[in-house]
Amino acid sequence: MKMVISWNGLIVVGMVLCGLVCGNKDAKQSVPNDSCEKQEPEVERADPRVCIADGCLRGTFMKGYRTGLFEAFIGIPFAQPPVGKLRFANPVPVEPWREHGDYNASVEKSMCVQKNELLPVAAAMGSEDCLYLNVYRPKIQNTSKSVLPVMVYIHGGGYFSGSASPGIVGPEYFMDTKRVILVTIQYRVGVFGFLATGDEVVPGNFGLKDQSLALEWVKQNIANFGGNPRLVTIFGQSAGAGSVHMHMISPLSEGLFSRAIVMSGNAIAPWNFPTKDPLDLARRQAEAVGIPCAKNLTSRQIVDVLRNVDALALSDSISELKPWSVDPLTLYRPVVESLDWSNQAFLVEDPRESWQKGNYQQIPWMTGYLSNDGAVRAIAITTNQQLLKDLNANITTLLPLLLEKETSAEFLMALKQRFFVNSSNEQWITEKDAQQLIKLYTEAGFLYPLHASVKQHVTSADTETAPVSLYKFSFQGPYSYSMLYTANPDVHNFGVVHCDELIYLFRSPLLFPDFAHKSKEARMSHNLVKFFIDFAINGVATPLKPYRPCNSANEVYQSMDCDVLEFTNSADPEKPFEVRVINGRDEDMFAFWKKYYF
């Protein structure tokens, strides 16, 4: 399917997406500053105003996709800028500004420092002063009579990139419904969010703790916006899904939400396995920025020198730690902490153990996947002749690196038999095998972890009080995130790839044109947003009949044995799309990966 956006234009957009939202200057004061005050939004200036404990906020109006104006409070600080001694430290709540007048919450702030290596042109961008959130609500005249459910979105990006920018995570589709308050948050990523030393000096998980503090902010303040702090749904995609899943596990986030939606990823996926030796990684990071004798430095010495390295230079140096191309993608990731270090530990055991034992919040949750989630990395390889040649020449060393998982010779041969059975030993993967490599990535990184998490949940939890709902998104429209994953987006039709459902949940004017209002894509968007909101309100997906829920009574097979709601294209030209019930059982896939996974 041919894209309508030029590749050259997309690179420019991608660079904006990567951090050129507001510049790169770090804040030098504890009171939040208006780091983007020169960028005045082109919206009607009626100045909606809300007061919270920290002070009063003046927002702005935004225009809905189908409807009129809604209120937007953009760039609200929830933590002090994590600079200086606060770099590589737990987030600290923001200083009140009530004595300094109303806070200007009408302009967006910079995204966190990052280098988005999924883009063909990657550069370190952003600011360390980035711990802000956005609150969007319908126009409300009397908040005491208007208590709406709240949905908090946590962006993905492999723990190394991402943004809450309204140009990418636009609120318009949710605000058109007038049924919820939407909150989008930012958190530290990459080395800034996940550096650790394996001890109390740098315990790690700072990006996740940023998220938890943002959720605490929502609990304390959302009622002032007309939201219900007792009906908060957190939802996230990819690394955001892994984050949501870990908030269900973390003692630090207990009681901060009542529903969860886990989209294309979770806490037991290989790319979310905790870092085994964080101190070694920290020492290698110090070496990458030119620190001499880094292997001999103590934890305290490492953090002291890294706190004085330029933020962009530190982010850019992460590429030096990648053995091949940009792999492993999630170099910096969650770590297991000890309660002996601090009472602010986010993860106190491996998420795989927590989930298997049922050590997590027993709340309603929903999880889903896309047909070709694995395309997020696979297509960049199969459309690059040099990468494909390298992979085939070093398949036994590079494939484990790509899967972010230790492998044996037996496992590698099993992979060849399952995915590349007709290939030669000299060339496992050709450009024609793109779909098979996508399938491998999809099963290993997304589909099997989803099955395993559901299977373990129905075994250990009470699915009456903590039901799990499932969906699959396989609707293919004219736009796709595949154009961001390869420099040759028109070479193949890659189907429905990782992130494509976001096109229908969030308006993304920096990336894609708007849908025509009467198009099938616009109708799919309306339907999908309604589906998510219905779950946030009711705690279960709106079922079609007949529908077999996930519970222990249905778990007679090895894989999960329950129904999935699939959003897909319709074979009937009179119908814009189809929502149907499919059986989620996949015994062949589950049996293969269960043998080799953990």
CORPE-V440441 format. One record per residue. N is the residue number from 1. OMEGA is omega as a letter, one per 30 degrees, with the letter a starting at -180 (* if undefined). D_LAST is the distance of its C-alpha to the last C-alpha in whole Angstrom. Layout:
N_OMEGA_D_LAST + N_OMEGA_D_LAST
This chain:
1_a_38 + 2_a_40 + 3_a_39 + 4_a_42 + 5_a_41 + 6_a_42 + 7_l_40 + 8_l_42 + 9_a_42 + 10_l_39 + 11_l_38 + 12_l_41 + 13_a_39 + 14_l_36 + 15_l_37 + 16_l_39 + 17_a_35 + 18_l_34 + 19_a_36 + 20_l_40 + 21_a_40 + 22_a_43 + 23_a_43 + 24_a_41 + 25_l_43 + 26_l_42 + 27_a_43 + 28_a_46 + 29_a_47 + 30_l_45 + 31_a_47 + 32_l_45 + 33_l_47 + 34_a_47 + 35_a_46 + 36_a_46 + 37_l_50 + 38_a_51 + 39_a_49 + 40_a_51 + 41_a_49 + 42_l_52 + 43_l_52 + 44_a_54 + 45_l_55 + 46_l_56 + 47_l_54 + 48_a_52 + 49_l_51 + 50_l_49 + 51_l_49 + 52_a_47 + 53_a_47 + 54_a_46 + 55_a_49 + 56_a_50 + 57_l_48 + 58_a_50 + 59_a_48 + 60_l_49 + 61_l_49 + 62_a_47 + 63_l_48 + 64_l_46 + 65_l_45 + 66_a_47 + 67_a_49 + 68_a_51 + 69_l_50 + 70_a_47 + 71_a_47 + 72_l_44 + 73_a_44 + 74_l_42 + 75_l_41 + 76_l_41 + 77_l_40 + 78_l_38 + 79_l_37 + 80_l_39 + 81_a_38 + 82_a_36 + 83_l_38 + 84_a_39 + 85_l_38 + 86_l_36 + 87_a_34 + 88_l_30 + 89_l_31 + 90_a_31 + 91_l_33 + 92_a_36 + 93_a_38 + 94_l_41 + 95_l_44 + 96_a_47 + 97_a_49 + 98_l_52 + 99_a_54 + 100_a_54 + 101_a_54 + 102_l_52 + 103_a_49 + 104_l_49 + 105_a_46 + 106_a_47 + 107_a_45 + 108_a_42 + 109_a_40 + 110_l_38 + 111_a_35 + 112_a_33 + 113_a_33 + 114_l_30 + 115_a_30 + 116_a_29 + 117_l_27 + 118_l_27 + 119_l_30 + 120_l_32 + 121_a_34 + 122_l_33 + 123_l_34 + 124_a_34 + 125_l_36 + 126_a_36 + 127_l_37 + 128_l_36 + 129_a_38 + 130_a_36 + 131_a_35 + 132_l_37 + 133_l_36 + 134_l_38 + 135_l_40 + 136_l_41 + 137_l_43 + 138_l_46 + 139_a_49 + 140_l_50 + 141_a_54 + 142_a_53 + 143_l_50 + 144_l_51 + 145_a_51 + 146_l_48 + 147_a_44 + 148_l_42 + 149_a_38 + 150_l_36 + 151_a_33 + 152_a_31 + 153_l_29 + 154_a_27 + 155_l_27 + 156_a_24 + 157_l_24 + 158_a_21 + 159_l_22 + 160_a_24 + 161_l_27 + 162_a_29 + 163_l_32 + 164_a_33 + 165_l_36 + 166_l_38 + 167_l_39 + 168_l_35 + 169_a_34 + 170_a_38 + 171_a_38 + 172_a_41 + 173_l_39 + 174_a_38 + 175_l_42 + 176_a_44 + 177_a_43 + 178_a_44 + 179_a_42 + 180_l_39 + 181_a_39 + 182_l_37 + 183_l_35 + 184_a_33 + 185_l_32 + 186_a_31 + 187_a_29 + 188_a_29 + 189_l_26 + 190_a_25 + 191_a_26 + 192_a_28 + 193_a_26 + 194_l_23 + 195_l_24 + 196_l_24 + 197_l_25 + 198_l_22 + 199_a_26 + 200_a_28 + 201_l_30 + 202_a_28 + 203_l_25 + 204_l_24 + 205_a_22 + 206_l_26 + 207_l_26 + 208_l_24 + 209_l_27 + 210_l_29 + 211_a_28 + 212_l_28 + 213_l_32 + 214_l_32 + 215_l_31 + 216_l_34 + 217_l_36 + 218_a_36 + 219_a_36 + 220_a_39 + 221_a_41 + 222_l_40 + 223_l_43 + 224_l_46 + 225_a_45 + 226_l_45 + 227_a_41 + 228_a_40 + 229_l_38 + 230_l_37 + 231_a_35 + 232_l_33 + 233_l_30 + 234_l_28 + 235_a_26 + 236_a_24 + 237_l_23 + 238_l_20 + 239_l_20 + 240_l_22 + 241_l_20 + 242_l_17 + 243_l_20 + 244_a_21 + 245_l_18 + 246_l_18 + 247_l_22 + 248_a_21 + 249_a_19 + 250_l_21 + 251_a_24 + 252_a_26 + 253_a_26 + 254_l_27 + 255_a_30 + 256_l_31 + 257_a_30 + 258_l_30 + 259_l_28 + 260_l_25 + 261_a_24 + 262_a_21 + 263_l_22 + 264_l_19 + 265_l_16 + 266_a_15 + 267_a_13 + 268_l_9 + 269_a_10 + 270_a_9 + 271_l_12 + 272_l_12 + 273_a_10 + 274_l_13 + 275_a_15 + 276_a_14 + 277_a_18 + 278_l_20 + 279_l_23 + 280_l_23 + 281_l_22 + 282_l_25 + 283_l_27 + 284_l_27 + 285_l_28 + 286_l_31 + 287_a_31 + 288_l_31 + 289_l_34 + 290_l_36 + 291_a_36 + 292_l_37 + 293_a_35 + 294_a_32 + 295_a_30 + 296_a_33 + 297_l_33 + 298_l_32 + 299_a_30 + 300_l_33 + 301_l_35 + 302_a_32 + 303_l_32 + 304_a_36 + 305_a_36 + 306_l_34 + 307_a_36 + 308_l_39 + 309_l_37 + 310_a_38 + 311_a_36 + 312_l_36 + 313_l_36 + 314_l_33 + 315_a_31 + 316_a_32 + 317_a_31 + 318_l_27 + 319_a_28 + 320_a_29 + 321_a_25 + 322_a_23 + 323_a_23 + 324_l_24 + 325_l_26 + 326_a_24 + 327_f_20 + 328_a_18 + 329_a_19 + 330_l_18 + 331_l_19 + 332_a_20 + 333_a_18 + 334_l_17 + 335_l_17 + 336_a_17 + 337_l_21 + 338_l_23 + 339_l_25 + 340_a_28 + 341_a_28 + 342_l_29 + 343_l_29 + 344_l_28 + 345_l_25 + 346_l_22 + 347_a_19 + 348_l_19 + 349_l_16 + 350_a_12 + 351_l_12 + 352_l_9 + 353_a_11 + 354_a_14 + 355_a_13 + 356_a_12 + 357_a_15 + 358_a_17 + 359_l_19 + 360_a_20 + 361_l_23 + 362_a_24 + 363_l_26 + 364_l_26 + 365_l_24 + 366_l_24 + 367_a_21 + 368_a_22 + 369_l_21 + 370_a_23 + 371_a_24 + 372_l_23 + 373_a_21 + 374_l_19 + 375_a_23 + 376_l_22 + 377_a_22 + 378_a_22 + 379_l_26 + 380_l_27 + 381_a_26 + 382_l_27 + 383_l_30 + 384_a_31 + 385_a_32 + 386_l_31 + 387_a_28 + 388_l_27 + 389_l_29 + 390_a_27 + 391_a_24 + 392_a_25 + 393_a_27 + 394_a_24 + 395_a_21 + 396_l_19 + 397_a_19 + 398_a_19 + 399_l_17 + 400_l_14 + 401_l_16 + 402_a_16 + 403_a_13 + 404_a_12 + 405_l_9 + 406_a_9 + 407_l_10 + 408_l_12 + 409_l_16 + 410_a_15 + 411_a_12 + 412_l_15 + 413_l_17 + 414_l_15 + 415_l_15 + 416_a_19 + 417_a_20 + 418_a_18 + 419_a_20 + 420_a_22 + 421_a_24 + 422_a_27 + 423_l_27 + 424_l_28 + 425_a_26 + 426_a_28 + 427_a_28 + 428_a_24 + 429_l_25 + 430_l_29 + 431_l_30 + 432_a_30 + 433_a_26 + 434_a_26 + 435_l_25 + 436_l_22 + 437_l_21 + 438_l_21 + 439_l_19 + 440_l_16 + 441_a_16 + 442_a_17 + 443_a_14 + 444_a_11 + 445_a_12 + 446_a_14 + 447_l_15 + 448_l_11 + 449_l_11 + 450_l_14 + 451_a_14 + 452_a_11 + 453_l_13 + 454_l_16 + 455_a_15 + 456_a_14 + 457_a_17 + 458_l_20 + 459_a_18 + 460_a_19 + 461_l_22 + 462_a_25 + 463_l_25 + 464_l_29 + 465_l_29 + 466_a_26 + 467_l_26 + 468_l_23 + 469_a_25 + 470_l_23 + 471_l_25 + 472_l_25 + 473_l_27 + 474_l_28 + 475_a_32 + 476_l_33 + 477_a_36 + 478_a_38 + 479_a_36 + 480_l_32 + 481_l_30 + 482_l_30 + 483_l_33 + 484_a_31 + 485_a_28 + 486_l_31 + 487_a_34 + 488_a_35 + 489_a_34 + 490_a_37 + 491_a_36 + 492_l_33 + 493_a_33 + 494_l_29 + 495_a_29 + 496_a_28 + 497_l_26 + 498_l_24 + 499_a_26 + 500_l_29 + 501_a_29 + 502_l_30 + 503_a_33 + 504_l_34 + 505_a_33 + 506_l_35 + 507_a_38 + 508_a_37 + 509_l_41 + 510_a_39 + 511_a_37 + 512_l_39 + 513_l_42 + 514_l_43 + 515_l_43 + 516_a_46 + 517_a_47 + 518_a_47 + 519_l_45 + 520_l_42 + 521_l_39 + 522_l_41 + 523_l_41 + 524_l_37 + 525_l_37 + 526_a_39 + 527_a_37 + 528_l_34 + 529_l_35 + 530_l_37 + 531_l_33 + 532_a_32 + 533_l_35 + 534_l_35 + 535_a_32 + 536_a_32 + 537_a_35 + 538_a_34 + 539_l_31 + 540_l_30 + 541_l_30 + 542_a_34 + 543_l_33 + 544_a_35 + 545_f_36 + 546_a_35 + 547_a_31 + 548_a_29 + 549_l_27 + 550_l_23 + 551_a_24 + 552_a_23 + 553_a_26 + 554_a_25 + 555_l_21 + 556_l_22 + 557_a_20 + 558_l_16 + 559_l_16 + 560_a_18 + 561_l_21 + 562_a_24 + 563_a_26 + 564_l_25 + 565_a_28 + 566_l_29 + 567_a_31 + 568_l_32 + 569_a_35 + 570_l_38 + 571_l_40 + 572_a_43 + 573_l_45 + 574_a_46 + 575_a_43 + 576_a_42 + 577_a_38 + 578_l_36 + 579_a_34 + 580_l_33 + 581_l_31 + 582_l_28 + 583_a_25 + 584_a_22 + 585_l_21 + 586_a_19 + 587_a_18 + 588_l_17 + 589_a_15 + 590_a_13 + 591_l_13 + 592_a_12 + 593_l_9 + 594_a_8 + 595_a_8 + 596_a_6 + 597_a_4 + 598_*_0
